[in-house]
């Protein structure tokens, strides 16, 4: 009688090769976490790659302003010729200088200062925007990478069990049931791994598009966000308030109270046969703004702008508060869930040891043992993923509070 030799089907060798390549790929992906670049450096690199930097440089105001001129000076020249023989001809030259009233100069100064505040707020808004994109990308990539790692470990364990069961089956010490069960679990796990690796590649591609870098930071954890209503200092609220202040100043600057003072430097020449006379003088026109007379259009515009500002502010505050409260509630849930998952993982590990003793008795007990092995691996993966979700929630709470990287 010929000795029995172990021969695997071609499909098994193909699966083993796929497993080797998969694990090798996962190991290579782990090498991507080899850089100690900080999150603030990543934010700077991301912001520098976007067209907004060049846009801001080219968006400088094209108009020159004056601290005292309200409009362009004008020159008026007139010549009046007399039709009388002894009449007087008049030649007049006038330089008109529209000057800013003290009230308008005050509004202009406030607008300049507000422009600097708006530029700073826009910088903070832009930093927060890119921080949000980076936070989403980094944490989604880390979660996807962890899922790939645990699924690869699961495939490795399943493959080990499959080879062991294959040997038992060929030695006539087991039937095909457990072998087919493991084969099905292997196929399902490999299908899941392919989907997870695709998701991982997508997030890493997005990371490269954002930062222009290939390696990812090793440490992406952030400190806890401030307690209380931290969202009240959000840059979006600051931008809205500064925008309303700017609108008020613009309305005031175009009101009748801000009317120009008109200064005219005049020179006149009188010429007749008897004499020639040159006259020089100054004329000034000052609106009586003390009467505080304004058109109804200015009042209507102010009321409409004020109504729109408070409506937008109420909506924004409600949205920010809702986002913050949802994230805080999610944080409490994830912390509680992590404790329960750790307890479940510990109990699952102990149960696995008890089930292993029953696996040798019959095929049904062996199936239960295989299920416990897979369940134990799933519990470990779930606990690790939940721990990452806690870190992601912390980062999102800082985002909701308006804190950039």
C-alpha positions as CSV (number, residue, x, y, z in Angstrom):
1,X,0.0,0.0,0.0
2,X,1.4,3.4,-1.0
3,X,1.9,5.9,1.8
4,X,-0.6,8.7,1.8
5,X,0.8,12.0,0.5
6,X,-0.7,15.4,1.2
7,X,-1.8,17.2,-2.0
8,X,-3.6,20.6,-1.9
9,X,-5.9,21.7,-4.7
10,X,-4.6,24.4,-7.0
11,X,-7.1,26.8,-5.5
12,X,-5.5,26.4,-2.1
13,X,-2.0,27.2,-3.4
14,X,-3.5,30.3,-5.2
15,X,-5.1,31.4,-1.9
16,X,-1.9,30.9,0.0
17,X,-0.1,33.0,-2.6
18,X,-2.7,35.7,-2.3
19,X,-2.4,35.6,1.5
20,X,1.4,36.0,1.2
21,X,1.1,39.0,-1.1
22,X,-1.6,40.5,1.0
23,X,0.4,40.3,4.2
24,X,3.5,41.6,2.4
25,X,1.5,44.5,1.1
26,X,0.2,45.3,4.6
27,X,3.7,45.2,6.0
28,X,4.8,47.6,3.3
29,X,1.9,49.9,4.0
30,X,2.9,50.0,7.7
31,X,6.2,51.4,6.6
32,X,4.4,54.5,5.5
33,X,4.2,55.6,9.2
34,X,7.9,56.5,9.2
35,X,7.8,60.3,9.5
36,X,7.8,62.4,12.6
37,X,6.3,65.4,10.8
38,X,4.0,67.4,13.1
39,X,0.4,68.1,12.4
40,X,1.1,71.9,12.2
41,X,3.8,71.2,9.5
42,X,1.2,69.1,7.6
43,X,-1.2,72.0,7.8
44,X,1.4,74.4,6.5
45,X,2.2,72.1,3.6
46,X,-1.4,71.6,2.8
47,X,-2.3,75.3,2.8
48,X,0.8,76.1,0.8
49,X,-0.2,73.7,-2.0
50,X,-3.6,75.3,-2.5
51,X,-4.2,78.1,-4.9
52,X,-5.6,80.4,-2.2
53,X,-2.1,81.6,-1.3
54,X,-1.5,83.0,-4.8
55,X,-5.1,84.2,-4.9
56,X,-4.6,86.3,-1.7
57,X,-1.5,87.9,-3.2
58,X,-3.3,88.9,-6.4
59,X,-6.5,90.1,-4.6
60,X,-4.8,93.2,-3.2
61,X,-7.2,96.2,-3.6
62,X,-6.6,97.9,-6.9
63,X,-7.6,101.3,-5.6
64,X,-5.4,103.9,-4.0
65,X,-6.9,105.7,-1.0
66,X,-6.2,109.1,0.6
67,X,-6.6,110.0,4.3
68,X,-8.1,113.4,3.4
69,X,-9.2,113.4,-0.2
70,X,-12.8,112.1,-0.7
71,X,-12.7,112.1,-4.5
72,X,-10.5,113.2,-7.4
73,X,-9.6,116.9,-7.5
74,X,-11.1,118.8,-10.4
75,X,-10.1,121.9,-12.3
76,X,-12.6,124.4,-13.6
77,X,-11.7,127.1,-16.1
78,X,-14.0,129.8,-17.3
79,X,-13.6,132.8,-19.6
80,X,-16.2,135.6,-20.0
81,X,-15.7,138.2,-22.7
82,X,-17.5,141.4,-22.5
83,X,-19.4,142.7,-25.6
84,X,-18.9,146.3,-24.4
85,X,-16.0,148.5,-25.7
86,X,-15.1,149.5,-22.1
87,X,-16.3,146.2,-20.7
88,X,-14.4,143.8,-18.5
89,X,-13.3,140.4,-19.5
90,X,-13.1,137.7,-16.8
91,X,-10.9,134.7,-16.7
92,X,-11.3,132.3,-13.7
93,X,-9.4,129.2,-12.6
94,X,-10.6,127.1,-9.8
95,X,-9.1,124.0,-8.2
96,X,-11.8,122.0,-6.4
97,X,-10.7,119.6,-3.6
98,X,-13.4,117.3,-2.2
99,X,-12.2,116.6,1.3
100,X,-13.3,114.0,3.7
101,X,-15.3,115.2,6.6
102,X,-14.1,114.3,10.1
103,X,-16.9,111.8,10.4
104,X,-16.0,110.1,7.1
105,X,-12.3,110.0,8.0
106,X,-13.3,108.3,11.2
107,X,-15.3,105.6,9.3
108,X,-12.5,105.1,6.8
109,X,-10.0,104.6,9.6
110,X,-12.3,102.1,11.3
111,X,-12.7,100.3,7.9
112,X,-8.9,100.0,7.5
113,X,-8.5,98.5,11.0
114,X,-11.4,96.2,10.3
115,X,-9.8,95.1,7.1
116,X,-6.8,93.9,9.0
117,X,-9.0,92.0,11.5
118,X,-10.9,90.4,8.6
119,X,-7.7,89.3,7.0
120,X,-6.6,87.7,10.2
121,X,-10.0,86.0,10.6
122,X,-9.8,84.7,7.0
123,X,-6.4,83.2,7.8
124,X,-7.8,81.4,10.8
125,X,-10.9,80.3,8.8
126,X,-8.7,78.9,6.1
127,X,-6.4,77.1,8.6
128,X,-9.5,75.5,10.2
129,X,-10.9,74.4,6.9
130,X,-7.7,72.6,5.9
131,X,-7.4,71.3,9.4
132,X,-10.8,69.7,9.0
133,X,-9.8,68.0,5.7
134,X,-6.5,66.7,7.3
135,X,-8.3,65.4,10.4
136,X,-10.8,63.5,8.3
137,X,-8.2,62.1,6.0
138,X,-5.7,61.1,8.7
139,X,-8.1,59.4,11.0
140,X,-10.0,57.7,8.2
141,X,-6.7,56.4,6.9
142,X,-5.7,55.2,10.3
143,X,-9.0,53.4,10.9
144,X,-8.9,51.8,7.4
145,X,-5.3,50.7,8.0
146,X,-6.2,49.1,11.3
147,X,-9.1,47.3,9.7
148,X,-6.8,46.0,7.0
149,X,-4.3,44.8,9.6
150,X,-6.8,42.9,11.7
151,X,-8.4,41.3,8.6
152,X,-5.0,40.2,7.4
153,X,-4.4,38.7,10.9
154,X,-7.7,36.9,10.6
155,X,-6.8,35.5,7.2
156,X,-3.5,34.3,8.5
157,X,-5.2,32.5,11.4
158,X,-7.8,31.1,9.1
159,X,-5.2,29.8,6.7
160,X,-3.3,28.1,9.6
161,X,-6.6,26.5,10.7
162,X,-7.4,25.5,7.2
163,X,-4.0,23.8,6.6
164,X,-4.4,22.0,9.9
165,X,-7.9,20.8,9.0
166,X,-6.7,19.8,5.6
167,X,-4.1,17.6,7.2
168,X,-6.7,16.0,9.5
169,X,-9.0,15.4,6.5
170,X,-6.3,13.7,4.4
171,X,-5.4,11.6,7.4
172,X,-9.1,10.5,7.6
173,X,-9.3,12.0,11.1
174,X,-12.0,14.5,10.1
175,X,-14.7,15.0,7.6
176,X,-15.1,17.8,5.0
177,X,-17.6,19.9,7.0
178,X,-15.0,21.9,9.0
179,X,-12.7,22.1,6.0
180,X,-15.5,23.6,3.9
181,X,-16.5,25.9,6.7
182,X,-12.9,27.3,6.9
183,X,-12.7,27.6,3.2
184,X,-15.9,29.7,3.1
185,X,-14.6,31.9,6.0
186,X,-11.3,32.4,4.1
187,X,-13.1,33.5,1.0
188,X,-15.3,35.9,2.9
189,X,-12.3,37.3,4.7
190,X,-10.3,37.8,1.5
191,X,-13.2,39.6,-0.1
192,X,-13.5,41.9,2.9
193,X,-9.8,42.5,2.8
194,X,-9.9,43.5,-0.9
195,X,-12.7,46.1,-0.1
196,X,-10.8,47.4,2.9
197,X,-7.5,47.8,1.0
198,X,-9.4,49.7,-1.7
199,X,-10.7,52.1,0.9
200,X,-7.3,52.4,2.4
201,X,-5.7,53.3,-1.0
202,X,-8.4,56.0,-1.5
203,X,-7.6,57.7,1.8
204,X,-3.9,57.6,1.1
205,X,-4.4,59.0,-2.3
206,X,-6.4,61.8,-0.8
207,X,-3.6,62.4,1.7
208,X,-1.0,62.7,-1.1
209,X,-3.3,65.1,-3.0
210,X,-3.7,67.3,0.1
211,X,-0.1,67.4,1.3
212,X,2.1,66.2,-1.6
213,X,3.7,63.8,0.8
214,X,3.9,60.0,0.7
215,X,4.7,59.2,4.3
216,X,2.1,59.7,7.0
217,X,2.8,61.1,10.6
218,X,3.2,58.4,13.2
219,X,1.4,60.3,15.9
220,X,-1.9,62.0,15.0
221,X,-3.4,62.2,18.5
222,X,-4.5,65.6,19.7
223,X,-5.1,67.0,23.2
224,X,-8.5,67.3,24.7
225,X,-10.6,70.3,23.5
226,X,-11.6,73.0,26.0
227,X,-14.7,72.2,28.1
228,X,-17.9,74.2,28.1
229,X,-19.3,76.0,25.1
230,X,-16.0,76.1,23.2
231,X,-17.7,76.7,19.9
232,X,-18.4,80.3,20.8
233,X,-14.9,81.3,19.7
234,X,-15.4,79.6,16.3
235,X,-13.9,81.6,13.3
236,X,-17.2,81.4,11.5
237,X,-18.8,83.5,14.2
238,X,-15.9,85.9,14.2
239,X,-16.2,86.3,10.4
240,X,-19.9,86.9,10.6
241,X,-19.5,89.6,13.3
242,X,-16.7,91.3,11.5
243,X,-18.8,91.3,8.3
244,X,-21.7,93.0,10.1
245,X,-19.4,95.6,11.5
246,X,-18.0,96.3,8.1
247,X,-21.5,96.6,6.7
248,X,-22.4,99.1,9.4
249,X,-19.3,101.2,8.6
250,X,-20.1,101.2,4.9
251,X,-23.6,102.3,5.5
252,X,-22.4,105.1,7.8
253,X,-19.7,106.1,5.2
254,X,-22.4,106.6,2.5
255,X,-24.9,108.4,4.7
256,X,-25.5,112.2,4.4
257,X,-23.7,112.7,7.7
258,X,-20.5,111.7,5.9
259,X,-21.0,114.3,3.2
260,X,-17.8,115.8,1.7
261,X,-16.3,119.1,2.5
262,X,-15.6,121.0,-0.7
263,X,-12.5,123.2,-0.7
264,X,-12.0,125.4,-3.8
265,X,-8.8,127.4,-4.5
266,X,-9.8,130.2,-6.9
267,X,-7.9,132.7,-9.1
268,X,-9.7,135.4,-11.2
269,X,-8.4,137.9,-13.6
270,X,-10.4,141.0,-14.5
271,X,-9.2,142.8,-17.7
272,X,-10.6,146.0,-19.2
273,X,-9.0,149.0,-21.0
274,X,-8.8,151.0,-17.8
275,X,-7.2,148.5,-15.5
276,X,-6.2,144.8,-15.0
277,X,-6.9,143.1,-11.7
278,X,-5.9,139.6,-10.3
279,X,-8.0,138.1,-7.5
280,X,-7.2,135.1,-5.4
281,X,-9.4,133.4,-2.8
282,X,-10.5,130.3,-1.0
283,X,-14.0,128.9,-0.8
284,X,-15.2,126.0,1.4
285,X,-18.5,124.3,1.5
286,X,-19.4,122.3,4.7
287,X,-22.6,120.3,5.1
288,X,-24.4,121.0,8.3
289,X,-24.2,117.4,9.6
290,X,-25.2,118.5,13.1
291,X,-28.8,118.3,11.9
292,X,-28.3,114.6,11.5
293,X,-30.6,114.4,8.5
294,X,-30.5,111.0,6.7
295,X,-32.3,109.5,3.8
296,X,-34.8,106.7,4.6
297,X,-32.8,104.5,2.2
298,X,-29.9,104.5,4.7
299,X,-32.1,103.6,7.6
300,X,-33.8,100.8,5.6
301,X,-30.5,99.4,4.5
302,X,-29.3,99.4,8.1
303,X,-32.4,97.7,9.4
304,X,-32.3,95.0,6.7
305,X,-28.6,94.3,7.3
306,X,-29.1,94.1,11.1
307,X,-32.0,91.7,10.6
308,X,-30.0,89.5,8.3
309,X,-27.0,89.5,10.6
310,X,-29.0,88.3,13.6
311,X,-30.8,85.7,11.6
312,X,-27.5,84.3,10.2
313,X,-25.9,84.5,13.7
314,X,-28.8,82.6,15.3
315,X,-28.7,79.9,12.7
316,X,-24.9,79.5,12.9
317,X,-24.9,79.4,16.7
318,X,-27.6,76.7,16.7
319,X,-25.7,74.7,14.1
320,X,-22.4,75.0,16.0
321,X,-24.0,74.2,19.3
322,X,-25.8,71.1,17.9
323,X,-22.6,69.8,16.3
324,X,-20.7,70.3,19.6
325,X,-23.3,68.6,21.7
326,X,-23.5,65.7,19.3
327,X,-19.8,65.2,19.4
328,X,-19.7,65.4,23.2
329,X,-22.5,62.8,23.4
330,X,-20.7,60.6,21.0
331,X,-17.5,60.9,23.1
332,X,-19.3,59.7,26.2
333,X,-20.8,56.8,24.2
334,X,-17.5,55.8,22.7
335,X,-15.8,55.8,26.1
336,X,-18.5,53.6,27.6
337,X,-18.4,51.3,24.6
338,X,-14.7,51.0,24.8
339,X,-15.0,49.7,28.4
340,X,-17.6,47.2,27.4
341,X,-15.6,46.1,24.4
342,X,-12.6,45.4,26.5
343,X,-14.7,43.4,28.9
344,X,-16.2,41.5,26.0
345,X,-12.8,40.8,24.5
346,X,-11.5,39.5,27.8
347,X,-14.5,37.2,28.2
348,X,-14.2,36.1,24.6
349,X,-10.5,35.2,25.1
350,X,-11.3,33.1,28.2
351,X,-14.2,31.4,26.4
352,X,-11.9,30.6,23.5
353,X,-9.7,28.6,25.9
354,X,-12.7,26.6,27.2
355,X,-14.0,26.0,23.7
356,X,-10.6,24.7,22.5
357,X,-10.9,21.8,25.0
358,X,-14.2,20.7,23.4
359,X,-13.0,21.0,19.9
360,X,-11.5,17.5,19.9
361,X,-14.7,15.8,20.9
362,X,-16.8,16.1,17.7
363,X,-17.3,18.2,14.6
364,X,-20.0,20.3,16.0
365,X,-17.7,21.4,18.9
366,X,-15.0,22.0,16.4
367,X,-17.3,24.4,14.5
368,X,-18.1,26.2,17.7
369,X,-14.4,26.5,18.4
370,X,-13.7,28.0,14.9
371,X,-16.5,30.4,15.5
372,X,-15.0,31.4,18.8
373,X,-11.6,32.0,17.2
374,X,-13.1,34.3,14.6
375,X,-15.3,36.0,17.2
376,X,-12.2,36.6,19.4
377,X,-10.4,38.2,16.5
378,X,-13.4,40.3,15.7
379,X,-13.7,41.5,19.3
380,X,-10.0,42.6,19.3
381,X,-10.5,44.4,16.0
382,X,-13.6,46.1,17.2
383,X,-11.9,47.3,20.4
384,X,-8.9,48.7,18.5
385,X,-11.2,50.5,16.0
386,X,-13.3,52.0,18.8
387,X,-10.1,53.3,20.4
388,X,-9.3,55.1,17.1
389,X,-12.9,56.4,16.9
390,X,-12.3,58.0,20.4
391,X,-9.2,59.8,19.0
392,X,-11.1,60.8,15.9
393,X,-14.0,62.2,18.0
394,X,-11.5,64.2,20.1
395,X,-10.1,65.7,16.9
396,X,-13.5,66.5,15.6
397,X,-14.5,68.2,18.8
398,X,-11.4,70.5,18.4
399,X,-12.6,71.1,14.9
400,X,-16.1,72.0,16.1
401,X,-14.5,74.4,18.7
402,X,-12.7,76.2,15.9
403,X,-9.2,75.0,16.9
404,X,-6.9,74.4,13.9
405,X,-4.0,71.9,13.9
